[in-house]
Amino acid sequence: MAFFKTYSYSQINTYKSCPEQYKLTYIDGLRKSDQSIEAFMGNRVHEVLEWVFKERANKFTTFDKLTAKYEDLWLNAWHDKIFIADPRVNTDHIYTIGLRCLGNFCTNYGPIFDAPVYANELKLEFEIEDYKFRGILDRLDKTENGKWIITDYKTSKRAKGIRAAKSDIQLGLYYVAVQQNFPEAKQILTGWNFLRHNKEIHLQPEEESIQKIKNQVVRRIKKIEKNISDGHSFFPKESILCHWCYYWDECSAKKISNPARSAR
């Protein structure tokens, strides 16, 4: 079996979370249209934030305009494979969380939205040792004083801090991507905007930390490729996150239908 020509953070992270899910997705090529309500909401929020920086040429973009765009995107993208795994929430609750995320963002950046955005949803390719990677940056800013700032939007329930950011593989890979694609970028900051919590953090990674992340990623890829070449099984890794997994029905560890899943 041939190895992959290009890797991504999602691919690497999927193997860490559950080797069998990795096999179903990337080796067997099983693609499903199932989507959790949380992921659906997060995608719509991302789309609104991409749109708002395109609209800023119109001078002012009010919160009402953001909410109207959000509602339009939500209704047009809705499909019958969306599911709810957490019985404590419903569609209206998650929809409202999306509004809160947009409200926090509008308070900090609106109504002019004049952040020094270089690009949104920026697709970049880069290399680590003999491996090729691709990634999509939510947002890349370029300030007048020469700083390049990578921001990854998060709509998740929990917010992380600086300590987690220093060792985060995704942020580390984005740093390498900008470093390789923009040689003129001498000062690169990476970080998150936790939209639900109105918390934004950025840091300038140390090269030692970036090298550790590179080594970690390479080790994981070599483990994946050895698994493939040796014909080893990709065993499932069970956790509470299984309730949100799109491959419950195909999982070798599950013998019943997902008891937490429902549709709204």
PEVENRA-V345998 format. One record per run of one state. SS is the DSSP state (H for helix, E for strand, - for the rest). FROM is the first residue (numbers start at 1). LEN is the number of residues. If there is no record, write none. Layout:
BEGIN
{{SS & FROM & LEN} {SS & FROM & LEN}}
END
This chain:
BEGIN
{{- & 1 & 5} {E & 6 & 2} {- & 8 & 1} {H & 9 & 9} {- & 18 & 1} {H & 19 & 9} {- & 28 & 7} {E & 35 & 2} {H & 37 & 22} {- & 59 & 4} {H & 63 & 15} {- & 78 & 4} {E & 82 & 3} {- & 85 & 6} {H & 91 & 19} {- & 110 & 7} {E & 117 & 12} {- & 129 & 2} {E & 131 & 12} {- & 143 & 4} {E & 147 & 8} {- & 155 & 7} {H & 162 & 5} {- & 167 & 2} {H & 169 & 13} {- & 182 & 5} {E & 187 & 8} {- & 195 & 4} {E & 199 & 5} {- & 204 & 3} {H & 207 & 24} {- & 231 & 9} {H & 240 & 5} {- & 245 & 3} {H & 248 & 3} {- & 251 & 11} {E & 262 & 1} {- & 263 & 2}}
END
